Amino acid sequence: MHHETAYRNLCIATREVALLQRVQDLLEWDEQTQMPPAGAAYRADQAAYLAGLVHQKQTAPEIGAWLRELAHSPLAAEPHGDTGTVIRCLQQDYEKKVRLPQSLVEELARLSVQGQQLWSEARQHNDFARFRPLLEKMVALKRQAAEALGYPETPYDALLDEYEPGASTADVSRVLRELRAALVPLVGALADSPQRPDTTILSRHYPIAAQQSLGQAVAATIGFDFSAGRLNVTEHPFCIGLGPGDVRITTRYNDHDFADGFYGILHEAGHGIYEQGLDRAHDGLPTGQDVSLGIHESQSRLWENQVGRSRPFWEYFYADAQAAFPQALADVPLDAFYGAVNDVRPSLIRTEADEVTYNLHILIRFELEVALIEDQLPVGDLPAAWNEKYQHYLGVTPPNDAVGVLQDVHWGAGLFGYFPTYALGNLYAAQFFAQAAQDLGDLEADFRQGQFAPLRQWLRQHVHQPGRRFTPAQLVQRITGQPLSHAPLISQLNEKYRALYGLS
């Protein structure tokens, strides 16, 4: 009976921490969508206070005592069962948290708020120098965190593990190299094709109110529940789960760029569908949490790309798009529109990149942040290194830092180790989608009829509901019978784009 009491106490304490973390998340959402700039200093103090309080509760001596008592109890016997998962995951979390000094946790939280505000100002003014001192401080603090956490090979391992448990820098480097080797010939072949879509279609005038209503209607149709979620505007789109029944998604709009707002909504709705698909009975516990950022990203990319850039998807939704934007689309045939939303060409902006070149954007960031954390690249040299890699990998050079090194919020927020999960997400998405198509039959016929529930329910059962019962690698193996591979993504891209660009 003693074990049951320890387990019950552990769950109560863990759910209490989850309540506080949702308050942190709500402050983060508000900061990104509503907060006036002058509120940043006080918000930084709030964030630091809450981060310290959460850390204190996560590392309390009684947590360690309960975990020690439960480690070899019958409740831990089945590592992937409900109680076994909770004990195993909380043990791993606890071992990490106790290595981090509370002062460092508070300072990182404070700096993250300041960093995101400074990043926004620096980007608006195209002024890297304004951002540089804070970024130098952030890199130094993240190195301290890596040293405190410990790592098998490189400090970056410790930071990567925060977002993709079990992944190593060496493994990610290998997977991305394999992916790049297979992508480059396809990018080259598409670039040489005389058959080019007319992308000016997407830069016609698309009134923002109509963009918002179409995007919201499409998100609802694919399965984002607006009675348990909402859509707002922000500078850098994101999704955040504030608890059962409250999942917030955001996008940004440009009345001369249809794809930016629409695919921002679709992408974040994919994240939101994952959040809404988690097991509510286990809320606040590892069994009711997402397993990793890479798996989370697989859900957003799957709905954005495998579904939302497919022809059957647009066969169903194109009439709605024409009705929403009669001036822009009345004279545009479906094939022309479908070609435009699937244009492939090297570009400067990651969030606007096509699905073929997107991973090259990630490779650049991954290589740069590893070099920053390993102290091989001074922060002051980052803009030049960025531009050089863009020229090398994509053949384009940013005209300024606002569309170059300052385009992403992540480093200002201290999210080192986060970027590679985007590329992993693309790989997971392709592998999951291939398996779903095999299991469910003709998904294209479903999409043509506006039927997205079968795919959504398959994802809920196989990807969302297990929570953290399996590592990302175990989950992929369990669902698809194969380890993670770049082959399904390359196969899907080749099949789709060679046909679209008239290549054999």
C-alpha positions in Angstrom: 0.0 0.0 0.0 3.0 2.3 0.7 3.9 2.3 -3.0 0.4 3.3 -4.0 0.6 6.3 -1.6 4.0 7.4 -2.9 2.7 7.1 -6.5 -0.5 9.1 -5.7 1.6 11.8 -4.0 4.0 11.9 -7.0 1.1 12.4 -9.4 -0.5 15.2 -7.2 2.8 17.0 -7.1 3.4 16.6 -10.9 -0.1 17.9 -11.7 0.5 20.9 -9.5 3.6 21.7 -11.5 1.6 21.3 -14.7 -0.8 23.9 -13.4 2.0 26.4 -12.9 3.5 25.6 -16.3 0.2 26.4 -18.0 0.3 29.8 -16.2 3.8 30.3 -17.7 2.5 29.3 -21.1 -0.4 31.8 -20.8 2.0 34.6 -20.0 4.1 33.5 -23.0 1.0 33.5 -25.3 0.1 37.0 -24.0 3.6 38.2 -24.5 3.6 37.1 -28.2 0.1 38.4 -29.0 -1.1 41.1 -26.8 1.5 42.6 -24.4 2.6 46.1 -25.0 6.4 46.5 -25.5 6.8 48.5 -22.2 5.5 45.5 -20.3 8.6 43.4 -21.2 10.7 44.2 -18.1 8.0 43.2 -15.6 7.0 40.2 -17.7 10.7 39.0 -17.5 10.5 39.2 -13.7 7.2 37.2 -13.7 8.7 34.6 -16.0 11.8 34.3 -13.9 9.8 34.0 -10.7 7.5 31.3 -12.1 10.5 29.4 -13.6 12.2 29.4 -10.2 9.0 28.2 -8.5 8.5 25.4 -11.0 12.1 24.3 -10.7 11.9 24.3 -6.9 8.8 22.1 -7.0 10.3 19.7 -9.7 13.5 19.2 -7.6 11.9 19.0 -4.1 13.5 16.3 -2.0 10.2 14.5 -1.6 10.0 14.0 -5.4 13.4 12.2 -5.3 12.3 10.1 -2.3 9.0 9.0 -3.9 10.9 8.1 -7.1 13.5 6.1 -5.2 10.8 4.2 -3.4 8.9 3.5 -6.7 11.9 2.7 -8.9 11.8 -1.1 -8.2 8.2 -1.4 -7.1 5.6 -3.4 -9.0 4.2 -0.1 -10.3 7.4 0.4 -12.3 7.5 -3.2 -13.6 6.0 -2.4 -17.0 8.0 0.5 -18.4 5.5 1.4 -21.1 2.4 0.9 -19.0 0.5 3.8 -17.3 2.3 3.8 -14.0 5.6 2.6 -15.4 5.7 5.4 -17.9 5.0 8.0 -15.3 7.7 6.7 -13.0 10.3 6.3 -15.7 9.7 9.7 -17.4 9.6 11.6 -14.1 12.8 9.9 -13.0 14.5 11.1 -16.2 13.1 14.6 -15.8 14.1 14.8 -12.1 17.7 13.7 -12.8 18.0 16.5 -15.3 16.3 19.2 -13.3 18.4 18.6 -10.1 21.5 19.2 -12.1 20.4 22.8 -13.0 20.9 25.5 -10.4 17.8 27.5 -9.7 19.5 30.8 -10.4 20.5 29.6 -13.9 16.9 28.5 -14.6 15.5 31.9 -13.4 18.2 33.9 -15.4 17.4 31.9 -18.6 13.7 32.6 -18.2 14.3 36.3 -17.6 16.7 36.5 -20.6 14.2 34.6 -22.8 11.6 37.4 -22.4 14.1 40.1 -22.9 15.6 38.2 -25.8 12.3 37.9 -27.7 11.6 41.6 -27.3 15.1 42.6 -28.4 14.9 40.2 -31.3 11.7 41.8 -32.5 13.1 45.3 -32.2 16.4 44.3 -33.9 14.5 42.6 -36.8 12.2 45.6 -37.3 15.3 47.9 -37.4 17.5 45.5 -39.3 20.1 45.9 -36.6 22.0 42.8 -35.4 24.3 44.9 -33.2 21.3 45.7 -31.0 20.7 42.0 -30.5 24.3 40.8 -30.3 25.1 41.4 -26.6 22.0 39.6 -25.4 22.6 36.7 -27.7 26.2 36.4 -26.5 24.9 36.2 -22.9 22.3 33.6 -24.0 24.9 31.4 -25.6 27.1 31.6 -22.5 24.1 30.6 -20.3 23.1 27.7 -22.6 26.7 26.4 -22.4 26.5 26.6 -18.6 23.2 24.6 -18.8 24.8 22.0 -21.0 27.8 21.6 -18.6 25.4 21.3 -15.7 23.3 18.7 -17.4 26.3 16.7 -18.7 26.5 15.0 -22.1 28.0 11.9 -23.8 30.0 13.7 -26.6 29.3 17.3 -27.2 27.5 20.1 -25.1 24.9 20.3 -27.9 23.8 16.7 -27.0 22.5 18.0 -23.6 20.4 20.8 -25.3 19.1 18.6 -28.1 17.9 16.0 -25.5 15.6 18.6 -24.0 13.5 18.7 -27.2 14.1 15.3 -28.8 14.8 12.8 -26.0 17.3 10.1 -26.9 18.6 11.9 -30.0 22.3 12.7 -30.3 24.1 15.4 -32.3 25.9 12.6 -34.2 22.7 10.8 -35.1 21.0 14.0 -36.2 24.0 15.0 -38.3 24.0 11.7 -40.0 20.3 11.7 -40.8 20.5 15.3 -42.1 23.5 14.5 -44.3 21.7 11.6 -45.8 18.7 13.7 -46.4 20.7 16.5 -48.0 22.5 14.0 -50.3 19.2 12.8 -51.6 17.6 16.3 -51.8 20.3 18.2 -53.7 19.8 16.2 -57.0 16.0 16.7 -56.8 16.4 20.5 -56.1 18.8 20.7 -59.1 16.5 18.8 -61.4 13.5 21.0 -60.5 15.6 24.1 -60.9 16.6 23.0 -64.5 13.0 22.2 -65.5 11.6 24.7 -68.1 8.1 24.0 -66.6 7.7 26.6 -63.9 4.5 27.5 -62.0 3.2 31.1 -62.0 3.7 32.2 -58.4 2.4 35.7 -59.0 -1.0 34.2 -58.5 -0.3 34.0 -54.7 0.8 37.7 -54.5 -2.4 39.1 -55.9 -4.6 41.0 -53.4 -6.0 38.6 -50.7 -8.0 40.7 -48.1 -6.9 39.7 -44.6 -10.5 39.3 -43.2 -11.2 36.7 -45.9 -7.9 35.0 -45.3 -8.8 34.7 -41.7 -12.3 33.2 -42.2 -11.1 30.8 -44.9 -8.2 29.6 -42.8 -10.4 29.1 -39.7 -13.0 27.2 -41.7 -10.3 24.9 -43.3 -8.7 24.3 -39.9 -12.0 23.4 -38.4 -12.7 21.0 -41.3 -9.5 19.1 -40.9 -10.3 18.7 -37.2 -9.0 21.7 -35.1 -11.7 22.2 -32.4 -12.4 25.9 -32.1 -14.7 25.3 -29.1 -11.4 24.2 -27.3 -9.1 26.6 -29.1 -8.6 30.0 -30.8 -6.7 31.7 -33.5 -4.7 34.9 -33.1 -2.2 37.1 -34.9 1.5 37.2 -34.0 4.9 38.1 -35.5 6.1 34.5 -35.5 3.4 31.8 -35.7 3.2 29.2 -32.9 0.8 26.9 -31.1 0.6 26.6 -27.3 -1.5 24.2 -25.2 -2.8 25.9 -22.1 -4.6 22.8 -20.7 -7.5 20.6 -21.6 -10.0 22.7 -23.6 -7.6 25.5 -24.4 -5.2 25.3 -27.3 -4.1 28.6 -28.9 -2.8 28.8 -32.5 -1.5 32.0 -34.2 -0.5 33.1 -37.7 0.5 36.3 -39.5 -1.1 37.8 -42.6 0.1 39.6 -45.6 -2.6 40.7 -48.1 -0.2 40.0 -51.0 0.9 36.6 -49.8 -1.8 34.0 -49.6 0.5 31.1 -48.7 2.1 32.7 -45.6 -1.1 33.2 -43.6 -3.0 30.1 -44.9 -0.2 27.6 -44.5 0.7 29.2 -41.1 -2.8 28.4 -39.9 -2.7 24.9 -41.4 0.7 24.2 -39.8 -0.3 25.4 -36.4 -3.6 23.7 -36.6 -1.7 20.4 -37.0 0.1 21.2 -33.8 -3.2 22.0 -32.2 -4.8 18.8 -33.3 -2.0 16.9 -31.6 -2.5 18.9 -28.4 -6.3 18.3 -28.5 -5.7 14.6 -29.2 -3.7 13.9 -26.0 -5.3 11.7 -23.4 -7.2 14.1 -21.1 -7.6 11.5 -18.4 -3.8 11.7 -18.0 -3.5 15.4 -18.2 -0.4 16.8 -16.5 1.3 13.4 -16.4 3.8 12.0 -18.9 1.1 9.6 -20.2 -0.9 12.7 -21.3 2.0 14.8 -22.8 3.6 15.0 -26.2 6.7 12.9 -26.6 9.0 15.3 -28.4 9.2 18.4 -30.5 10.1 16.3 -33.6 7.0 14.2 -33.2 4.9 17.4 -32.6 6.4 18.9 -35.7 5.5 15.8 -37.7 1.9 16.5 -37.0 2.1 20.1 -38.2 4.1 19.3 -41.3 1.8 16.3 -42.2 -1.3 18.5 -42.2 0.5 21.4 -43.9 2.3 19.4 -46.6 1.2 15.8 -47.1 -2.4 16.9 -46.8 -2.6 20.7 -47.4 -0.4 20.8 -50.5 -1.9 17.8 -52.1 -4.1 18.0 -55.2 -7.1 16.1 -53.7 -7.1 18.6 -50.8 -7.5 21.5 -53.2 -10.0 19.7 -55.3 -12.2 19.9 -52.2 -11.3 23.4 -51.0 -10.5 25.3 -54.2 -14.2 26.4 -54.8 -14.2 27.9 -51.2 -10.9 29.7 -51.9 -12.3 31.1 -55.2 -15.5 32.2 -53.3 -13.4 33.9 -50.6 -11.1 35.7 -53.1 -13.1 36.2 -56.3 -10.9 39.0 -57.7 -7.7 37.1 -57.1 -8.7 33.6 -58.2 -11.8 33.8 -60.4 -9.7 33.4 -63.6 -7.2 30.9 -62.1 -7.6 27.2 -63.0 -7.1 24.6 -60.2 -3.9 23.2 -61.8 -2.3 26.7 -61.9 -3.2 27.3 -58.3 -2.0 23.8 -57.2 1.3 24.5 -59.1 1.8 27.9 -57.4 1.3 26.5 -53.8 3.9 23.8 -54.7 6.5 26.1 -56.3 10.1 24.9 -55.6 12.8 27.5 -55.6 15.6 28.4 -53.1 14.4 31.2 -50.9 15.6 33.3 -47.9 12.8 32.7 -45.4 12.5 29.4 -43.6 8.8 29.7 -42.7 8.0 30.5 -46.3 10.2 27.8 -47.8 8.7 25.0 -50.0 8.7 21.5 -48.7 11.7 20.4 -50.9 14.2 23.1 -49.9 12.9 23.6 -46.3 15.3 21.1 -44.8 18.3 22.9 -46.2 17.2 25.9 -44.1 17.3 23.6 -41.0 20.7 22.2 -41.9 22.1 25.8 -41.9 20.7 26.6 -38.5 21.7 23.3 -37.0 25.3 23.7 -38.1 25.5 27.3 -36.9 24.0 26.6 -33.5 26.3 23.6 -32.9 29.2 25.8 -33.7 28.0 28.5 -31.4 27.5 26.1 -28.5 30.8 24.4 -29.1 32.5 27.8 -29.1 33.8 27.4 -32.6 31.8 30.5 -33.9 31.7 33.9 -32.1 28.3 35.5 -32.0 29.7 38.5 -33.8 30.6 36.4 -36.8 27.1 34.9 -37.0 25.6 37.2 -39.7 28.6 36.5 -42.1 28.5 32.8 -41.4 24.7 32.8 -42.0 25.1 34.5 -45.4 27.9 32.3 -46.4 25.9 29.1 -45.7 22.8 30.5 -47.5 24.9 31.1 -50.6 26.5 27.6 -50.3 23.4 25.5 -49.6 20.7 27.5 -51.4 22.5 29.8 -53.8 20.9 32.9 -52.3 22.5 35.7 -50.2 20.3 37.7 -47.8 20.3 41.4 -48.7 20.1 42.3 -45.0 20.0 40.7 -41.5 16.2 41.1 -41.0 15.6 38.5 -43.7 18.8 36.7 -42.8 20.1 35.9 -39.3 17.3 37.8 -37.6 14.4 36.0 -39.2 13.8 33.5 -36.4 12.8 34.1 -32.8 14.3 30.9 -31.5 17.9 32.0 -30.4 16.5 35.1 -28.7 14.2 32.8 -26.7 17.1 30.5 -25.8 15.8 27.6 -27.9 19.1 26.0 -28.8 18.6 22.3 -29.8 15.1 23.1 -31.2 15.8 23.7 -34.9 16.8 20.1 -35.9 13.4 18.9 -34.6 11.8 20.6 -37.6 13.8 18.4 -40.1 13.1 15.3 -37.9 9.4 16.3 -38.0 9.4 16.2 -41.8 10.9 12.7 -41.8 8.5 11.4 -39.2 5.6 13.0 -41.1 6.4 11.3 -44.3 6.9 7.9 -42.6 3.7 8.2 -40.6 1.7 9.3 -43.7 3.0 6.4 -45.8 1.9 4.0 -43.0 -1.5 5.7 -42.6 -2.1 5.4 -46.4 -1.2 1.7 -46.2 -3.5 1.1 -43.2 -6.5 3.3 -44.3 -6.5 2.7 -48.1 -7.4 5.6 -50.4 -6.7 8.7 -48.4 -6.8 10.8 -51.6 -10.4 9.8 -52.2 -11.2 10.9 -48.6 -9.6 14.3 -49.1 -11.5 14.9 -52.3 -14.7 14.5 -50.4 -13.5 16.6 -47.4 -13.2 13.5 -45.2 -10.2 14.1 -42.8 -11.6 12.2 -39.8 -10.1 8.8 -40.7 -6.6 10.2 -40.9 -7.1 12.3 -37.8 -8.4 9.4 -35.8 -5.5 7.2 -37.0 -3.0 9.8 -35.8 -4.8 10.2 -32.5 -4.7 6.4 -31.9 -1.1 5.8 -33.0 0.7 9.1 -32.3 -1.2 11.3 -29.9 -2.7 9.0 -27.3 0.5 7.1 -26.3 1.8 10.3 -24.8 5.4 9.7 -23.6 5.0 5.9 -23.3 7.6 5.4 -26.0 10.6 7.4 -27.1 10.3 9.0 -30.6 12.5 6.2 -32.0 10.4 3.5 -30.4 7.2 5.2 -31.5 8.3 5.3 -35.2 9.4 1.6 -35.1 6.2 0.6 -33.4 3.9 2.4 -35.8 5.8 1.7 -39.1 7.8 -1.4 -38.3 10.9 0.5 -39.5 13.5 2.9 -37.9 13.4 6.5 -38.9 14.5 6.9 -42.5 14.8 9.7 -45.1 13.5 7.3 -47.8 9.7 7.9 -47.4 10.1 11.7 -47.6 12.4 11.5 -50.6 10.0 9.0 -52.3 7.0 11.3 -51.7 8.8 14.4 -52.9 10.2 12.7 -56.1 6.8 11.2 -57.0 4.9 14.5 -56.5 7.4 17.1 -57.9 8.7 15.1 -60.8 5.2 14.8 -62.1 4.4 18.5 -61.3 7.5 19.7 -63.1 7.2 17.4 -66.1 10.3 15.3 -65.2 10.5 11.6 -66.0 
